[in-house]
Amino acid sequence: MLTFDILEYQERLRNTKERMAREGIEVLLITDPANMNYLSGYDAWSFYVHQMLVVMIDEPQPIWIGRLMDANGAKSTTWMYDENIMSYPDYYVHSDQYHPMEFIAEILTEIGHGNRRVGVEMDQYYFSAKAYVTLLRKLPNATLKDATSLVNWVRIKKSDQEIEFMRRAGKIAEAAMDAGVSAIHTGSRENDAAAAIYYELIKGTEDYGGDYPSIVPMLPTGENTSTPHLTWSDHYFKEGNAVIIELGGCYNRYHSPLARTVSIGVPPERLQRLASIVREGIENVLEHAKPGVYLEELEAAWRESTRKYGIEKESRLGYSMGLNYPPDWGEHTASIRKGDKTVLEPNMTFHFIPGLWFENDGIEMSESFVITESGVEMLTDYPRELIVTSPFHFPDDSSGIIS
């Protein structure tokens, strides 16, 4: 059931160990499910309980430690030997008396790693404060170091197969966007549009199916377009509403996000003007994106385009993304913003989302792209414009788009 060739996993492991050596880490405790997947192949919805991949700098294979009922899943989705799959009994799950980190610390001590320099992903979603203090207590002779983004930075340059997965995710995103746009008209509800989007995200194409995305579709409507991270309600769409659709196609846990803004009926002049400004800014940034460029130079290209219109954007413009699990498809490394001196290299991938949000309205238009040897390749192919739909539903017109 391996998603990639074993040689690719081993290359990833070598790159991780090189970074561990540079940072003085002998044992790396990985609890981020995306990093776990990246190095081992493990893929299951088990990240709601404590689990860990242990990488030892002087051992050829990692060790997976998780819940007993998930051990067979680890054996079937990872490239490691079965003896490197270890599990704790179920009385450790959601218990006030026992904690899985106690079990993990005992294993580390038994196999001779209890007194080493141990890297821990301290600032990620699936590692709790209690997990950390338990490790401190149970590994008194170890030196714990923050290794939050160590594997994330290894992941920033994608292999050719990873990029192909993201191309497939982009095709899924396009179909889902079409479905969402078609479902937006007076008389339909916000949740109807969300359901249409989800159907396409999971159905995928005739050649390959879709995976569950790490973020649910965002669907702020009307005045709620002033807020980027609202989802949907059961309210009905109304003529004159603007609707922001932000979604991500996903294939084998690899994402290609896409955002567009829809106007139900003729859009106000202000929204049309904002769409033109955002499109101009996007195109200027994409022209500057190529190997050797600092990420902060892309932010400068955005400001060069938008400052003449009096537009200022406080938040970052985008981020590195690809493989991930809920609640985020971003990689938590490089960002398109002032001060980020990450140098662009071929096979880096980004979600570029220069959304603008004001007191009573907003607009989003985003692109996912990969850096090539000479510029960028778009991972989605969707009209870069404000989408205007008829306020009425025409069953014979699958799109409903009138301009």
C-alpha positions in Angstrom: 0.0 0.0 0.0 3.0 2.3 -0.2 2.3 5.6 -1.9 5.9 6.2 -3.0 8.8 3.9 -3.8 10.8 2.8 -0.8 13.9 4.6 -2.2 12.1 7.9 -2.0 11.2 7.3 1.7 14.8 6.4 2.4 16.0 9.6 0.7 13.6 11.6 2.8 15.0 9.9 5.9 18.6 10.6 4.9 17.8 14.3 4.4 16.0 14.4 7.8 19.0 12.8 9.5 21.4 15.3 7.9 19.3 18.2 9.4 19.2 16.4 12.7 23.0 16.2 12.8 23.3 19.9 12.0 21.0 20.8 14.9 22.6 18.4 17.4 19.6 16.0 17.6 20.2 12.3 18.1 16.5 11.1 18.4 13.6 12.9 16.7 10.1 12.4 18.1 7.5 13.1 15.3 3.9 13.6 16.2 2.8 15.8 13.2 0.8 13.3 11.1 2.0 14.9 7.8 5.7 14.5 8.9 4.9 11.0 10.0 3.4 10.2 6.6 6.2 11.9 4.7 8.9 9.7 6.4 7.0 6.4 6.9 4.0 6.4 4.6 1.6 6.0 7.6 -1.9 7.2 6.6 -4.9 6.8 8.9 -7.4 8.9 10.8 -5.8 8.1 14.1 -4.2 11.4 14.9 -6.9 12.2 17.5 -5.0 9.9 19.9 -1.3 10.1 20.7 1.0 8.5 18.2 4.6 9.0 17.3 7.3 8.2 14.7 10.8 7.9 16.4 13.8 8.6 14.1 17.2 7.6 15.5 20.1 9.1 13.8 22.1 5.9 14.0 19.3 3.4 13.1 18.3 2.5 9.6 14.5 2.5 10.2 12.2 4.6 12.4 9.9 3.2 15.0 6.2 3.8 14.9 4.4 3.8 18.3 0.6 4.2 18.5 -2.6 2.7 19.7 -3.0 -1.1 19.5 -6.0 -1.0 17.2 -4.0 1.1 14.7 -0.9 -1.1 14.6 -2.1 -3.2 11.7 -2.8 0.1 9.7 0.8 1.0 10.4 2.1 -2.4 9.2 0.1 -2.1 6.0 0.9 1.6 5.1 4.5 2.0 6.1 7.8 0.7 4.7 9.3 -0.4 8.0 9.7 -3.9 9.3 6.8 -5.2 11.4 9.0 -5.3 14.5 9.4 -1.6 14.3 5.7 -1.1 14.8 4.9 -0.9 18.5 1.6 -0.2 20.3 0.2 0.7 23.6 -3.0 -0.9 25.1 -6.3 0.9 25.0 -6.3 1.8 28.7 -3.8 4.6 27.8 -6.5 6.3 25.6 -8.2 9.4 27.2 -7.2 8.2 30.7 -6.7 10.3 33.8 -4.3 7.7 35.2 -2.1 6.7 32.2 -0.6 8.7 29.4 0.8 7.3 26.1 4.0 9.4 26.5 4.7 7.3 29.6 4.6 4.2 27.4 6.7 5.9 24.7 9.3 7.1 27.3 9.6 3.6 28.7 10.3 2.2 25.2 12.9 4.8 24.5 14.6 4.0 27.8 14.5 0.3 27.2 16.2 0.5 23.8 18.9 2.8 25.1 17.8 6.3 24.0 16.7 7.7 27.3 19.8 9.8 27.8 20.2 11.3 24.4 19.5 14.7 22.8 15.9 14.4 21.8 14.1 16.6 19.3 10.4 17.3 19.9 7.8 19.0 17.7 6.8 21.4 20.5 4.6 23.7 18.5 2.2 21.6 16.4 -1.4 20.7 16.7 -1.1 17.1 18.0 1.5 17.5 20.7 0.0 18.7 24.0 1.4 20.4 27.0 0.7 17.3 29.1 2.6 15.2 26.5 5.6 17.5 26.9 5.6 17.5 30.7 5.2 13.7 30.8 8.2 13.3 28.6 10.2 15.6 30.8 9.2 13.6 33.9 9.8 10.2 32.3 13.0 11.0 30.5 15.0 12.8 33.2 18.3 12.0 31.6 17.4 13.2 28.1 17.9 16.7 26.7 14.8 17.8 25.0 15.2 20.3 22.1 12.6 22.1 20.0 12.4 20.5 16.6 9.0 21.8 15.6 9.7 22.5 11.9 12.7 20.2 11.2 10.9 17.8 8.9 8.7 20.5 7.5 11.7 22.2 6.0 12.9 18.9 4.5 9.5 18.7 2.8 9.6 22.1 1.2 11.1 20.8 -2.1 8.9 18.3 -3.7 9.8 15.2 -5.8 8.4 14.9 -9.3 5.8 12.4 -8.0 4.7 14.7 -5.3 4.1 17.4 -7.8 2.2 15.1 -10.1 -0.1 14.3 -7.1 -0.6 18.1 -6.6 -1.5 18.5 -10.3 -4.2 15.8 -9.8 -5.4 17.7 -6.7 -5.6 20.8 -8.9 -7.9 19.1 -11.4 -10.1 18.0 -8.5 -10.1 21.6 -7.2 -11.3 22.9 -10.5 -14.2 20.5 -10.7 -15.2 21.4 -7.1 -15.1 25.1 -7.8 -17.3 24.6 -10.9 -19.8 22.7 -8.7 -19.8 25.4 -6.0 -20.3 28.2 -8.5 -23.2 26.3 -10.2 -24.9 25.8 -6.8 -24.9 29.5 -5.9 -28.1 31.2 -6.9 -31.2 32.6 -5.1 -33.3 29.9 -3.6 -30.4 27.6 -2.8 -28.7 27.5 0.6 -25.1 27.9 1.5 -24.9 24.3 2.7 -26.2 23.1 -0.7 -23.2 24.7 -2.3 -20.9 23.2 0.3 -22.4 19.7 -0.3 -21.9 20.1 -4.1 -18.3 21.1 -3.5 -17.7 18.1 -1.2 -19.2 15.7 -3.7 -16.6 16.7 -6.3 -13.7 16.8 -3.9 -14.3 13.1 -2.9 -15.5 11.9 -6.4 -12.4 13.2 -8.1 -12.1 12.5 -11.8 -12.7 9.4 -14.0 -9.1 8.5 -13.7 -8.5 9.0 -9.9 -10.5 9.7 -6.8 -10.2 12.5 -4.3 -9.1 12.5 -0.7 -10.6 14.5 2.2 -9.0 17.9 2.3 -7.2 19.3 5.4 -9.5 22.3 5.5 -13.3 22.4 4.9 -14.6 24.6 2.1 -14.8 28.3 3.2 -18.0 30.0 2.1 -18.4 33.5 3.6 -21.4 35.3 2.0 -22.6 38.9 1.9 -21.2 41.1 4.6 -19.4 38.0 5.9 -16.9 38.2 3.0 -15.2 40.7 5.3 -14.0 37.6 7.3 -11.9 35.0 5.6 -12.4 31.9 7.6 -16.2 31.5 7.9 -17.6 28.3 6.5 -21.3 27.9 5.7 -24.8 28.1 7.2 -28.2 27.0 6.1 -29.1 30.5 5.0 -30.4 31.2 1.5 -28.4 33.0 -1.1 -29.8 36.3 -2.2 -29.4 38.4 -5.4 -26.7 40.9 -4.9 -24.7 38.7 -2.5 -21.0 38.2 -3.0 -19.7 34.7 -2.1 -16.1 33.7 -1.5 -15.3 30.1 -2.2 -12.0 28.8 -0.9 -11.4 25.1 -1.2 -8.6 22.6 -1.8 -8.4 19.5 -4.0 -6.6 16.6 -2.3 -5.0 13.5 -3.8 -3.1 11.1 -1.6 -2.9 13.8 1.1 -1.4 16.3 -1.3 -3.3 19.6 -1.8 -3.9 22.3 -4.4 -6.0 25.1 -3.0 -8.1 27.5 -5.0 -10.2 30.5 -4.1 -12.5 32.7 -6.2 -15.2 35.3 -5.5 -18.7 35.0 -7.0 -21.3 37.7 -7.5 -25.0 36.7 -7.6 -26.2 39.1 -10.3 -24.5 42.3 -11.4 -21.6 43.1 -9.0 -21.2 46.5 -7.5 -18.6 48.7 -9.1 -16.4 48.5 -6.0 -16.2 44.7 -6.2 -15.3 44.9 -9.9 -12.6 47.4 -9.1 -11.2 45.2 -6.3 -11.2 42.2 -8.6 -9.2 44.1 -11.2 -6.6 45.2 -8.6 -6.2 41.8 -7.1 -5.8 40.2 -10.6 -3.2 42.8 -11.5 -1.3 42.1 -8.3 -1.4 38.3 -8.8 0.0 38.6 -12.3 2.8 40.9 -11.3 3.9 38.5 -8.5 3.8 35.5 -10.8 6.0 37.3 -13.3 8.6 37.8 -10.6 8.5 34.2 -9.2 11.5 32.1 -10.4 14.5 30.3 -8.9 16.9 32.6 -7.0 14.3 35.1 -5.9 13.6 35.8 -2.2 10.1 35.3 -1.1 10.0 38.9 0.3 10.6 40.0 -3.3 7.2 38.6 -4.3 5.6 40.6 -1.5 7.4 43.7 -2.8 6.0 43.0 -6.3 2.5 42.8 -4.8 3.0 46.1 -3.0 4.3 47.7 -6.2 1.1 46.8 -8.0 -1.4 47.7 -5.3 0.0 50.7 -3.5 -1.0 53.1 -6.3 -4.6 52.1 -5.5 -4.2 52.8 -1.8 -4.4 49.1 -1.0 -2.5 47.8 2.1 -2.5 44.2 3.2 -1.6 43.3 6.7 -1.6 39.5 6.4 0.9 37.3 4.5 0.2 36.7 0.8 0.7 32.9 0.8 2.7 30.0 2.1 4.4 26.7 1.2 1.9 23.9 1.1 1.4 20.3 -0.1 1.1 17.2 2.1 -1.0 17.6 5.2 -3.8 16.5 7.5 -6.5 18.6 9.3 -6.6 21.3 10.3 -4.3 22.9 7.7 -2.8 22.3 4.3 0.1 24.7 4.9 3.6 23.4 5.7 4.4 26.0 8.4 7.7 27.0 6.9 8.1 29.7 4.2 5.6 32.6 3.7 5.2 35.2 1.0 5.7 38.2 3.2 8.1 41.0 4.0 11.2 39.8 5.7 11.0 36.2 4.5 14.4 35.5 2.8 13.7 32.0 1.8 15.2 31.6 -1.7 12.9 30.1 -4.3 14.1 26.8 -5.8 12.6 24.5 -8.4 9.9 22.1 -7.0 8.8 24.4 -4.2 5.1 24.8 -4.1 2.9 27.6 -2.8 -0.6 28.7 -2.2 -0.7 32.4 -3.2 -3.8 34.0 -1.7 -3.7 37.8 -1.6 -7.2 38.2 -0.1 -8.5 41.6 0.8 -10.9 42.0 3.7 -12.5 45.3 4.8 -15.1 46.4 7.3 -18.2 45.2 5.4 -16.9 43.2 2.4 -13.9 41.4 0.9 -12.6 39.5 -2.0 -10.4 36.4 -2.5 -8.7 35.1 -5.6 -5.9 32.5 -5.1 -3.5 30.4 -7.1 -1.5 27.3 -6.3 1.8 27.1 -8.2 5.1 25.2 -8.4 8.5 26.9 -9.0 10.1 25.5 -12.2 13.6 26.0 -13.7 12.5 29.2 -15.3 9.4 30.5 -13.6 6.1 29.0 -12.3 3.7 26.3 -13.3 0.1 26.7 -12.2 -1.4 23.7 -10.4 -4.9 24.8 -11.2 -6.4 26.3 -14.4 -9.4 28.4 -13.6 -10.5 31.9 -14.9 -8.7 34.5 -12.9 -11.6 36.9 -12.5 -14.6 37.8 -10.5 -17.3 35.2 -11.4 -20.7 36.6 -12.1 -23.6 34.2 -12.0 -27.3 34.6 -12.8 -29.4 35.0 -9.6 -31.8 32.4 -11.1 -31.3 28.7 -11.5 -31.4 27.3 -15.0 -31.4 23.5 -14.8 -30.2 23.1 -18.4 -27.2 25.3 -17.7 -24.8 23.4 -15.6 -22.7 26.4 -14.8 -25.1 29.3 -14.5 -22.2 31.7 -15.3 -23.4 34.6 -17.4 -20.1 36.6 -17.6 
